[in-house]
Amino acid sequence: MRVLFVHQNFPGQYRHVAPALAARPGTEVVALGIGPAPALPGVRHVRYAVAGRSHPGIHPLAADFETATLRAEAAARAALALKAEGFVPDVICGHSGWGETLFLKDVWPQARLLTFAEFFYSAFGADTGFDPEFPSREGHAFRTRARNAGQLVAFEASDRLVSPTAWQASRIPAAFRDRLAVIHDGIDTDLLRPDPKARITLGRDRLSLGPGDEVVTFVNRNLEPYRGYHSFMRALPEILRRRPKARAVIVGGSDTSYGARPPAGRTWREIFLDEVKAGLDLSRVHFVGKIPYRDYVNLLQVSAAHVYLTYPFVLSWSMLEAMALGACIVGSATPPVEEVIRQGENGLLVDFFSPAQIAEAVVGVLADPGAVAPLRAAARQTALAYDLERVCLPAHLRLIEAVAAGAGA
């Protein structure tokens, strides 16, 4: 079998699937991506360059599709070069979000296309317009609909689709759901497990913390409203006031991953810290930026309360990883979180917009760690359903085999 993976930031979601396929006798695996990629055993990585940029005079509502088309053309030209070498894939696995898969079935009409459908945008019922503090601008609904054009073309060309969670799958248009599977990317629950001997050292004052300390953790790729940074910061003064021994360790960069960028010259991190810092004991607030993965794991192993907040959007790997590590989750009562967290069974759910409710939940966890020990254990058990090696990776491999065989086409 020959398999082509397509992801502008390869390996992305294919980090484990691609080398697992490549390890199978008689399987050839090639990957297309824009940037450099880590070497994966048995995977040949081919880079392509996008020629040109979006035309400055294009209608704003068409700009996203033009950008997708530029990427699609670049990927297709790289595909034509592979075809000229004699490479003909049985299956193409590609992320639909940026346009690269649009023309690949035209290069290889007989290949099966398995599309990773991560998120389908809509003007209502999901992230757009969710937060009244950041209202949608006039015409935003038009842009939201228009930005899906590339994905719709990709879905139409696909033999099968796969989404990581049931809620994300529910956002895909009904016309395509009969060919849609739900399989999470998977987390390594052997690596990610509780450790009662874990410790972290905070560099500012070499403070060493371990299980039993009142460590409140908050983790984002970047600290921004989409992931509830503003709500968490507004809850933090009350948490620290009521728990004099508590410390907040905040992981994340100062860029913007999702949604609107902050005013020029500012960062969301600064804006919401400035809003509340007069009421904070800053000696107990530790912004550690982006940290090595091993340090991140250790941090969550010593976490007394892990706060995870999100708009109705893509569920972060970090929440499931925290659950696997036995953290007590205080999560937002938003659909992606509610799919996994059951109130009072394997975590606690709070109103995304209520700093008072967030603070009350965190304070309760810190005040009586014994009472939430069953939640921690149940969180770990829930995470096992997303285990990489035993559950998710085998399911992805079975799906690719089925697509190669023509099942569901």
C-alpha positions as a LaTeX table, in Angstrom:
\begin{tabular}{lrrr}
\hline
Residue & $x$ (\AA) & $y$ (\AA) & $z$ (\AA) \\
\hline
Met1 & 0.00 & 0.00 & 0.00 \\
Arg2 & 1.13 & 3.53 & $-0.76$ \\
Val3 & $-0.11$ & 6.37 & 1.44 \\
Leu4 & 0.29 & 10.12 & 1.04 \\
Phe5 & $-0.14$ & 12.43 & 4.02 \\
Val6 & $-0.84$ & 16.11 & 3.40 \\
His7 & $-0.62$ & 18.72 & 6.14 \\
Gln8 & 0.92 & 22.16 & 5.79 \\
Asn9 & 2.53 & 21.71 & 9.22 \\
Phe10 & 3.28 & 18.01 & 8.90 \\
Pro11 & 3.22 & 15.85 & 10.93 \\
Gly12 & 0.42 & 17.61 & 12.88 \\
Gln13 & $-2.27$ & 15.04 & 13.64 \\
Tyr14 & $-0.36$ & 12.40 & 11.66 \\
Arg15 & 2.67 & 12.20 & 13.98 \\
His16 & 1.86 & 8.65 & 15.07 \\
Val17 & $-0.19$ & 7.30 & 12.17 \\
Ala18 & 2.39 & 7.96 & 9.44 \\
Pro19 & 5.34 & 6.08 & 11.02 \\
Ala20 & 3.02 & 3.28 & 12.18 \\
Leu21 & 1.98 & 2.69 & 8.57 \\
Ala22 & 5.55 & 3.05 & 7.34 \\
Ala23 & 6.62 & 0.25 & 9.71 \\
Arg24 & 4.35 & $-2.21$ & 7.94 \\
Pro25 & 6.07 & $-4.40$ & 5.34 \\
Gly26 & 5.32 & $-3.31$ & 1.79 \\
Thr27 & 3.91 & 0.08 & 2.78 \\
Glu28 & 5.36 & 3.26 & 1.27 \\
Val29 & 4.61 & 6.54 & 3.05 \\
Val30 & 5.19 & 10.03 & 1.65 \\
Ala31 & 4.22 & 13.31 & 3.32 \\
Leu32 & 3.65 & 16.76 & 1.80 \\
Gly33 & 4.13 & 19.89 & 3.89 \\
Ile34 & 5.23 & 23.49 & 3.66 \\
Gly35 & 7.75 & 23.75 & 6.45 \\
Pro36 & 10.51 & 21.52 & 7.79 \\
Ala37 & 9.40 & 18.45 & 9.70 \\
Pro38 & 10.99 & 16.13 & 12.24 \\
Ala39 & 12.37 & 12.94 & 10.75 \\
Leu40 & 9.87 & 10.10 & 11.17 \\
Pro41 & 11.00 & 6.50 & 10.58 \\
Gly42 & 10.14 & 5.33 & 7.09 \\
Val43 & 8.38 & 8.55 & 6.07 \\
Arg44 & 9.66 & 10.55 & 3.12 \\
His45 & 8.88 & 14.22 & 3.61 \\
Val46 & 8.47 & 16.43 & 0.53 \\
Arg47 & 8.22 & 20.20 & 0.97 \\
Tyr48 & 6.37 & 22.51 & $-1.38$ \\
Ala49 & 6.45 & 26.28 & $-1.66$ \\
Val50 & 3.39 & 28.43 & $-2.18$ \\
Ala51 & 3.90 & 30.71 & $-5.15$ \\
Gly52 & 2.51 & 34.23 & $-4.84$ \\
Arg53 & 0.25 & 35.80 & $-2.27$ \\
Ser54 & $-3.36$ & 36.83 & $-2.08$ \\
His55 & $-4.08$ & 39.72 & $-4.43$ \\
Pro56 & $-4.54$ & 42.93 & $-2.42$ \\
Gly57 & $-7.52$ & 43.98 & $-4.53$ \\
Ile58 & $-9.52$ & 40.78 & $-4.11$ \\
His59 & $-12.97$ & 40.97 & $-2.54$ \\
Pro60 & $-12.51$ & 40.39 & 1.21 \\
Leu61 & $-15.08$ & 37.59 & 1.26 \\
Ala62 & $-13.11$ & 35.72 & $-1.40$ \\
Ala63 & $-9.69$ & 36.17 & 0.21 \\
Asp64 & $-9.74$ & 32.94 & 2.26 \\
Phe65 & $-10.65$ & 30.85 & $-0.78$ \\
Glu66 & $-7.94$ & 32.49 & $-2.87$ \\
Thr67 & $-5.39$ & 31.67 & $-0.17$ \\
Ala68 & $-6.65$ & 28.09 & $-0.06$ \\
Thr69 & $-6.39$ & 27.87 & $-3.83$ \\
Leu70 & $-2.79$ & 29.06 & $-3.79$ \\
Arg71 & $-1.91$ & 26.37 & $-1.28$ \\
Ala72 & $-3.91$ & 23.77 & $-3.20$ \\
Glu73 & $-2.08$ & 24.61 & $-6.43$ \\
Ala74 & 1.31 & 24.36 & $-4.70$ \\
Ala75 & 0.42 & 20.98 & $-3.20$ \\
Ala76 & $-0.93$ & 19.76 & $-6.54$ \\
Arg77 & 2.30 & 20.73 & $-8.34$ \\
Ala78 & 4.29 & 18.78 & $-5.77$ \\
Ala79 & 1.89 & 15.89 & $-6.30$ \\
Leu80 & 2.43 & 16.03 & $-10.06$ \\
Ala81 & 6.18 & 15.80 & $-9.48$ \\
Leu82 & 5.64 & 12.72 & $-7.33$ \\
Lys83 & 3.40 & 11.25 & $-10.02$ \\
Ala84 & 6.11 & 11.83 & $-12.61$ \\
Glu85 & 8.44 & 9.76 & $-10.40$ \\
Gly86 & 5.92 & 6.93 & $-10.49$ \\
Phe87 & 4.38 & 7.45 & $-7.05$ \\
Val88 & 0.65 & 6.67 & $-7.09$ \\
Pro89 & $-1.00$ & 6.56 & $-3.66$ \\
Asp90 & $-3.77$ & 4.17 & $-2.75$ \\
Val91 & $-4.90$ & 6.54 & 0.01 \\
Ile92 & $-4.42$ & 10.26 & 0.54 \\
Cys93 & $-4.84$ & 11.43 & 4.15 \\
Gly94 & $-5.08$ & 15.21 & 4.29 \\
His95 & $-6.16$ & 18.06 & 6.57 \\
Ser96 & $-8.89$ & 20.10 & 4.89 \\
Gly97 & $-8.39$ & 23.31 & 6.84 \\
Trp98 & $-5.97$ & 25.19 & 4.59 \\
Gly99 & $-6.81$ & 24.01 & 1.07 \\
Glu100 & $-3.97$ & 21.61 & 0.23 \\
Thr101 & $-6.27$ & 18.69 & $-0.63$ \\
Leu102 & $-8.47$ & 20.51 & $-3.16$ \\
Phe103 & $-6.87$ & 19.23 & $-6.37$ \\
Leu104 & $-5.24$ & 15.98 & $-5.30$ \\
Lys105 & $-8.04$ & 13.77 & $-6.64$ \\
Asp106 & $-7.50$ & 15.48 & $-9.99$ \\
Val107 & $-3.86$ & 14.44 & $-9.93$ \\
Trp108 & $-4.67$ & 10.86 & $-8.88$ \\
Pro109 & $-8.36$ & 10.17 & $-9.74$ \\
Gln110 & $-8.18$ & 6.55 & $-8.58$ \\
Ala111 & $-6.73$ & 7.35 & $-5.15$ \\
Arg112 & $-9.02$ & 7.32 & $-2.13$ \\
Leu113 & $-9.15$ & 10.57 & $-0.16$ \\
Leu114 & $-9.53$ & 10.43 & 3.64 \\
Thr115 & $-9.99$ & 13.99 & 4.89 \\
Phe116 & $-9.25$ & 15.13 & 8.43 \\
Ala117 & $-12.21$ & 17.41 & 9.16 \\
Glu118 & $-11.10$ & 19.26 & 12.26 \\
Phe119 & $-13.58$ & 22.12 & 12.43 \\
Phe120 & $-16.31$ & 23.53 & 10.22 \\
Tyr121 & $-17.03$ & 27.17 & 10.98 \\
Ser122 & $-20.51$ & 28.58 & 11.39 \\
Ala123 & $-21.89$ & 31.99 & 12.25 \\
Phe124 & $-24.10$ & 30.60 & 14.99 \\
Gly125 & $-23.91$ & 27.91 & 17.65 \\
Ala126 & $-20.14$ & 27.62 & 17.97 \\
Asp127 & $-17.21$ & 29.97 & 18.54 \\
Thr128 & $-18.42$ & 32.86 & 16.37 \\
Gly129 & $-20.48$ & 35.28 & 18.45 \\
Phe130 & $-20.09$ & 33.16 & 21.59 \\
Asp131 & $-18.37$ & 35.79 & 23.72 \\
Pro132 & $-20.37$ & 39.04 & 24.04 \\
Glu133 & $-17.21$ & 40.82 & 25.17 \\
Phe134 & $-15.90$ & 40.41 & 21.64 \\
Pro135 & $-18.97$ & 40.85 & 19.43 \\
Ser136 & $-18.85$ & 39.88 & 15.78 \\
Arg137 & $-18.28$ & 42.71 & 13.38 \\
Glu138 & $-20.85$ & 43.55 & 10.73 \\
Gly139 & $-20.59$ & 41.08 & 7.90 \\
His140 & $-18.74$ & 38.51 & 9.99 \\
Ala141 & $-21.43$ & 35.91 & 9.30 \\
Phe142 & $-20.79$ & 36.36 & 5.58 \\
Arg143 & $-17.07$ & 35.86 & 6.04 \\
Thr144 & $-17.64$ & 32.81 & 8.23 \\
Arg145 & $-19.76$ & 31.16 & 5.56 \\
Ala146 & $-17.35$ & 32.12 & 2.80 \\
Arg147 & $-14.30$ & 30.77 & 4.62 \\
Asn148 & $-15.82$ & 27.28 & 4.50 \\
Ala149 & $-15.83$ & 27.21 & 0.68 \\
Gly150 & $-12.51$ & 25.39 & 0.47 \\
Gln151 & $-13.57$ & 22.79 & 3.01 \\
Leu152 & $-16.84$ & 22.12 & 1.20 \\
Val153 & $-14.97$ & 21.44 & $-2.05$ \\
Ala154 & $-12.58$ & 19.16 & $-0.15$ \\
Phe155 & $-15.43$ & 17.29 & 1.54 \\
Glu156 & $-17.18$ & 16.74 & $-1.79$ \\
Ala157 & $-14.03$ & 15.15 & $-3.21$ \\
Ser158 & $-13.50$ & 12.94 & $-0.16$ \\
Asp159 & $-14.28$ & 9.26 & 0.07 \\
Arg160 & $-14.27$ & 9.38 & 3.87 \\
Leu161 & $-13.83$ & 12.00 & 6.58 \\
Val162 & $-12.63$ & 11.74 & 10.16 \\
Ser163 & $-13.08$ & 14.12 & 13.11 \\
Pro164 & $-11.48$ & 13.82 & 16.56 \\
Thr165 & $-14.58$ & 14.33 & 18.73 \\
Ala166 & $-18.31$ & 13.82 & 18.39 \\
Trp167 & $-19.03$ & 17.50 & 18.90 \\
Gln168 & $-16.57$ & 18.55 & 16.21 \\
Ala169 & $-18.12$ & 15.93 & 13.93 \\
Ser170 & $-21.58$ & 17.38 & 14.64 \\
Arg171 & $-20.46$ & 20.69 & 13.09 \\
Ile172 & $-19.80$ & 19.03 & 9.71 \\
Pro173 & $-22.70$ & 19.58 & 7.26 \\
Ala174 & $-25.27$ & 16.80 & 7.39 \\
Ala175 & $-24.74$ & 15.96 & 3.71 \\
Phe176 & $-21.29$ & 14.54 & 4.55 \\
Arg177 & $-21.90$ & 12.85 & 7.88 \\
Asp178 & $-22.73$ & 9.45 & 6.38 \\
Arg179 & $-19.06$ & 9.16 & 5.39 \\
Leu180 & $-17.68$ & 10.62 & 8.64 \\
Ala181 & $-15.86$ & 8.65 & 11.36 \\
Val182 & $-15.07$ & 9.93 & 14.86 \\
Ile183 & $-11.60$ & 8.95 & 16.09 \\
His184 & $-9.48$ & 11.03 & 18.42 \\
Asp185 & $-5.79$ & 11.61 & 17.65 \\
Gly186 & $-4.93$ & 9.79 & 20.87 \\
Ile187 & $-2.82$ & 10.49 & 23.96 \\
Asp188 & $-0.03$ & 8.43 & 25.47 \\
Thr189 & $-1.55$ & 7.28 & 28.74 \\
Asp190 & 1.52 & 5.16 & 29.55 \\
Leu191 & 3.70 & 8.26 & 29.59 \\
Leu192 & 0.94 & 10.47 & 30.97 \\
Arg193 & 0.14 & 8.96 & 34.35 \\
Pro194 & $-0.02$ & 10.25 & 37.93 \\
Asp195 & 3.22 & 10.37 & 39.89 \\
Pro196 & 2.98 & 11.04 & 43.65 \\
Lys197 & 6.72 & 11.78 & 43.69 \\
Ala198 & 6.65 & 14.39 & 40.92 \\
Arg199 & 8.06 & 17.84 & 41.62 \\
Ile200 & 8.52 & 21.08 & 39.75 \\
Thr201 & 10.93 & 23.91 & 40.42 \\
Leu202 & 9.91 & 27.44 & 39.52 \\
Gly203 & 12.92 & 29.30 & 38.23 \\
Arg204 & 12.24 & 32.75 & 39.64 \\
Asp205 & 12.97 & 31.77 & 43.22 \\
Arg206 & 13.83 & 28.06 & 42.85 \\
Leu207 & 10.63 & 27.18 & 44.64 \\
Ser208 & 10.03 & 23.42 & 44.65 \\
Leu209 & 6.42 & 22.20 & 44.56 \\
Gly210 & 4.89 & 18.74 & 44.59 \\
Pro211 & 1.60 & 16.88 & 45.08 \\
Gly212 & $-0.13$ & 18.25 & 48.14 \\
Asp213 & 0.83 & 21.84 & 47.41 \\
Glu214 & $-1.95$ & 24.17 & 46.31 \\
Val215 & $-0.89$ & 24.49 & 42.69 \\
Val216 & $-3.51$ & 25.90 & 40.29 \\
Thr217 & $-2.60$ & 25.28 & 36.68 \\
Phe218 & $-3.78$ & 26.93 & 33.48 \\
Val219 & $-2.36$ & 25.87 & 30.11 \\
Asn220 & $-2.86$ & 27.34 & 26.62 \\
Arg221 & $-0.70$ & 27.36 & 23.52 \\
Asn222 & $-1.20$ & 31.12 & 23.69 \\
Leu223 & $-2.99$ & 33.08 & 26.42 \\
Glu224 & $-6.11$ & 34.46 & 24.74 \\
Pro225 & $-9.89$ & 34.79 & 25.07 \\
Tyr226 & $-10.74$ & 31.72 & 22.91 \\
Arg227 & $-9.31$ & 29.56 & 25.66 \\
Gly228 & $-10.79$ & 31.57 & 28.53 \\
Tyr229 & $-7.67$ & 33.35 & 29.70 \\
His230 & $-9.68$ & 36.48 & 30.54 \\
Ser231 & $-12.19$ & 34.53 & 32.66 \\
Phe232 & $-9.41$ & 32.71 & 34.50 \\
Met233 & $-7.51$ & 35.90 & 35.29 \\
Arg234 & $-10.66$ & 37.52 & 36.61 \\
Ala235 & $-11.18$ & 34.54 & 38.93 \\
Leu236 & $-7.59$ & 34.46 & 40.15 \\
Pro237 & $-7.66$ & 37.33 & 42.71 \\
Glu238 & $-10.48$ & 35.65 & 44.62 \\
Ile239 & $-8.76$ & 32.25 & 44.48 \\
Leu240 & $-5.52$ & 33.63 & 45.90 \\
Arg241 & $-7.33$ & 35.78 & 48.47 \\
Arg242 & $-9.23$ & 32.81 & 49.89 \\
Arg243 & $-6.32$ & 30.36 & 49.65 \\
Pro244 & $-3.23$ & 32.15 & 51.01 \\
Lys245 & $-0.96$ & 29.19 & 50.18 \\
Ala246 & $-2.17$ & 28.75 & 46.62 \\
Arg247 & 0.04 & 29.46 & 43.61 \\
Ala248 & $-1.03$ & 29.83 & 39.99 \\
Val249 & 1.26 & 28.46 & 37.30 \\
Ile250 & 0.24 & 29.74 & 33.88 \\
Val251 & 1.67 & 28.13 & 30.74 \\
Gly252 & 1.40 & 29.70 & 27.29 \\
Gly253 & 2.80 & 32.19 & 24.85 \\
Ser254 & 1.79 & 35.76 & 24.16 \\
Asp255 & 0.79 & 35.38 & 20.51 \\
Thr256 & $-2.71$ & 34.76 & 19.13 \\
Ser257 & $-3.71$ & 31.31 & 17.89 \\
Tyr258 & $-7.43$ & 31.90 & 17.43 \\
Gly259 & $-9.80$ & 34.81 & 17.05 \\
Ala260 & $-9.08$ & 38.51 & 16.91 \\
Arg261 & $-5.64$ & 39.87 & 17.66 \\
Pro262 & $-5.27$ & 42.36 & 20.55 \\
Pro263 & $-4.82$ & 46.10 & 19.97 \\
Ala264 & $-1.54$ & 46.99 & 18.31 \\
Gly265 & 1.42 & 46.87 & 20.67 \\
Arg266 & $-0.42$ & 44.84 & 23.32 \\
Thr267 & $-0.90$ & 41.18 & 24.11 \\
Trp268 & $-3.95$ & 39.51 & 25.61 \\
Arg269 & $-1.65$ & 38.27 & 28.36 \\
Glu270 & $-0.78$ & 41.85 & 29.33 \\
Ile271 & $-4.28$ & 43.25 & 28.87 \\
Phe272 & $-6.00$ & 40.87 & 31.29 \\
Leu273 & $-3.13$ & 40.78 & 33.76 \\
Asp274 & $-3.20$ & 44.57 & 33.91 \\
Glu275 & $-6.95$ & 44.44 & 34.53 \\
Val276 & $-6.61$ & 42.43 & 37.75 \\
Lys277 & $-3.04$ & 42.80 & 38.98 \\
Ala278 & $-3.91$ & 45.42 & 41.60 \\
Gly279 & $-5.80$ & 42.66 & 43.41 \\
Leu280 & $-3.18$ & 39.94 & 42.92 \\
Asp281 & $-0.29$ & 38.79 & 45.04 \\
Leu282 & 2.04 & 38.63 & 42.06 \\
Ser283 & 4.62 & 36.67 & 44.04 \\
Arg284 & 2.22 & 33.73 & 43.79 \\
Val285 & 1.47 & 34.08 & 40.07 \\
His286 & 3.99 & 32.36 & 37.82 \\
Phe287 & 3.89 & 32.99 & 34.07 \\
Val288 & 6.28 & 30.38 & 32.69 \\
Gly289 & 5.70 & 30.87 & 28.95 \\
Lys290 & 6.08 & 27.82 & 26.71 \\
Ile291 & 7.90 & 25.04 & 28.50 \\
Pro292 & 9.47 & 21.69 & 27.52 \\
Tyr293 & 7.02 & 18.80 & 27.34 \\
Arg294 & 8.61 & 16.94 & 30.25 \\
Asp295 & 8.21 & 20.02 & 32.47 \\
Tyr296 & 4.60 & 20.37 & 31.32 \\
Val297 & 3.92 & 16.76 & 32.34 \\
Asn298 & 5.54 & 17.27 & 35.74 \\
Leu299 & 3.53 & 20.44 & 36.27 \\
Leu300 & 0.22 & 18.69 & 35.65 \\
Gln301 & 1.29 & 15.82 & 37.90 \\
Val302 & 1.59 & 18.25 & 40.82 \\
Ser303 & $-1.51$ & 20.26 & 39.91 \\
Ala304 & $-4.10$ & 20.52 & 42.66 \\
Ala305 & $-6.68$ & 22.11 & 40.35 \\
His306 & $-6.39$ & 22.39 & 36.57 \\
Val307 & $-8.58$ & 25.02 & 34.94 \\
Tyr308 & $-9.52$ & 24.40 & 31.30 \\
Leu309 & $-11.82$ & 26.88 & 29.59 \\
Thr310 & $-12.71$ & 27.12 & 25.93 \\
Tyr311 & $-15.16$ & 28.63 & 23.49 \\
Pro312 & $-17.25$ & 26.05 & 21.61 \\
Phe313 & $-14.29$ & 25.12 & 19.44 \\
Val314 & $-11.67$ & 22.40 & 18.94 \\
Leu315 & $-10.98$ & 20.48 & 22.16 \\
Ser316 & $-7.36$ & 20.88 & 23.27 \\
Trp317 & $-5.16$ & 17.83 & 23.73 \\
Ser318 & $-4.06$ & 19.41 & 27.02 \\
Met319 & $-7.36$ & 18.73 & 28.77 \\
Leu320 & $-7.25$ & 15.01 & 28.01 \\
Glu321 & $-3.56$ & 14.90 & 28.90 \\
Ala322 & $-4.31$ & 16.55 & 32.24 \\
Met323 & $-7.02$ & 13.96 & 32.88 \\
Ala324 & $-4.62$ & 11.12 & 32.06 \\
Leu325 & $-2.21$ & 12.62 & 34.60 \\
Gly326 & $-4.91$ & 12.49 & 37.26 \\
Ala327 & $-5.59$ & 16.22 & 37.47 \\
Cys328 & $-8.82$ & 17.56 & 38.92 \\
Ile329 & $-10.39$ & 19.44 & 36.01 \\
Val330 & $-12.38$ & 22.63 & 36.51 \\
Gly331 & $-13.73$ & 22.99 & 32.98 \\
Ser332 & $-16.08$ & 25.29 & 31.16 \\
Ala333 & $-19.61$ & 24.04 & 30.57 \\
Thr334 & $-19.20$ & 24.36 & 26.82 \\
Pro335 & $-19.96$ & 21.55 & 24.34 \\
Pro336 & $-16.39$ & 20.34 & 23.65 \\
Val337 & $-15.72$ & 19.96 & 27.38 \\
Glu338 & $-19.14$ & 18.57 & 28.23 \\
Glu339 & $-18.55$ & 15.72 & 25.79 \\
Val340 & $-15.81$ & 14.45 & 28.11 \\
Ile341 & $-16.39$ & 15.91 & 31.60 \\
Arg342 & $-19.41$ & 14.76 & 33.59 \\
Gln343 & $-20.18$ & 17.14 & 36.43 \\
Gly344 & $-19.23$ & 15.68 & 39.80 \\
Glu345 & $-18.12$ & 12.35 & 38.29 \\
Asn346 & $-14.79$ & 12.97 & 36.58 \\
Gly347 & $-14.43$ & 16.73 & 36.97 \\
Leu348 & $-16.25$ & 19.97 & 37.66 \\
Leu349 & $-18.07$ & 22.19 & 35.16 \\
Val350 & $-18.38$ & 25.96 & 35.52 \\
Asp351 & $-19.85$ & 28.84 & 33.57 \\
Phe352 & $-17.22$ & 30.08 & 31.11 \\
Phe353 & $-18.27$ & 33.68 & 31.79 \\
Ser354 & $-18.41$ & 33.50 & 35.59 \\
Pro355 & $-15.15$ & 34.27 & 37.40 \\
Ala356 & $-17.03$ & 33.88 & 40.68 \\
Gln357 & $-18.12$ & 30.34 & 39.79 \\
Ile358 & $-14.63$ & 29.44 & 38.56 \\
Ala359 & $-13.10$ & 30.75 & 41.77 \\
Glu360 & $-15.63$ & 28.94 & 43.95 \\
Ala361 & $-14.93$ & 25.62 & 42.23 \\
Val362 & $-11.15$ & 25.98 & 42.46 \\
Val363 & $-11.28$ & 27.07 & 46.11 \\
Gly364 & $-13.45$ & 24.05 & 46.92 \\
Val365 & $-10.95$ & 21.70 & 45.30 \\
Leu366 & $-8.03$ & 23.25 & 47.17 \\
Ala367 & $-9.90$ & 23.27 & 50.48 \\
Asp368 & $-10.74$ & 19.54 & 50.41 \\
Pro369 & $-8.39$ & 17.56 & 48.17 \\
Gly370 & $-9.60$ & 14.27 & 49.62 \\
Ala371 & $-13.13$ & 14.93 & 48.43 \\
Val372 & $-12.02$ & 15.28 & 44.82 \\
Ala373 & $-9.71$ & 12.24 & 44.82 \\
Pro374 & $-12.48$ & 10.14 & 43.17 \\
Leu375 & $-12.79$ & 12.77 & 40.44 \\
Arg376 & $-9.07$ & 12.47 & 39.73 \\
Ala377 & $-9.27$ & 8.70 & 39.49 \\
Ala378 & $-12.33$ & 8.87 & 37.26 \\
Ala379 & $-10.62$ & 11.46 & 35.04 \\
Arg380 & $-7.75$ & 9.03 & 34.53 \\
Gln381 & $-10.18$ & 6.25 & 33.62 \\
Thr382 & $-11.97$ & 8.51 & 31.14 \\
Ala383 & $-8.68$ & 9.39 & 29.48 \\
Leu384 & $-7.94$ & 5.71 & 28.88 \\
Ala385 & $-10.71$ & 5.71 & 26.27 \\
Tyr386 & $-8.48$ & 8.09 & 24.27 \\
Asp387 & $-5.35$ & 5.97 & 24.64 \\
Leu388 & $-3.07$ & 6.26 & 21.64 \\
Glu389 & $-1.57$ & 2.78 & 21.31 \\
Arg390 & $-4.54$ & 0.66 & 22.39 \\
Val391 & $-7.52$ & 2.61 & 21.07 \\
Cys392 & $-6.99$ & 5.54 & 18.73 \\
Leu393 & $-4.01$ & 4.51 & 16.61 \\
Pro394 & $-5.44$ & 1.05 & 15.80 \\
Ala395 & $-8.76$ & 2.69 & 14.89 \\
His396 & $-7.03$ & 5.13 & 12.53 \\
Leu397 & $-5.09$ & 2.30 & 10.90 \\
Arg398 & $-8.27$ & 0.26 & 10.43 \\
Leu399 & $-9.99$ & 3.26 & 8.87 \\
Ile400 & $-7.13$ & 3.83 & 6.41 \\
Glu401 & $-7.16$ & 0.15 & 5.46 \\
Ala402 & $-10.92$ & 0.31 & 4.93 \\
Val403 & $-10.61$ & 3.41 & 2.76 \\
Ala404 & $-7.86$ & 1.75 & 0.71 \\
Ala405 & $-10.17$ & $-1.22$ & 0.18 \\
Gly406 & $-12.96$ & 1.09 & $-0.99$ \\
Ala407 & $-15.18$ & 0.71 & 2.06 \\
Gly408 & $-17.62$ & 3.59 & 2.44 \\
Ala409 & $-16.69$ & 5.17 & $-0.87$ \\
\hline
\end{tabular}
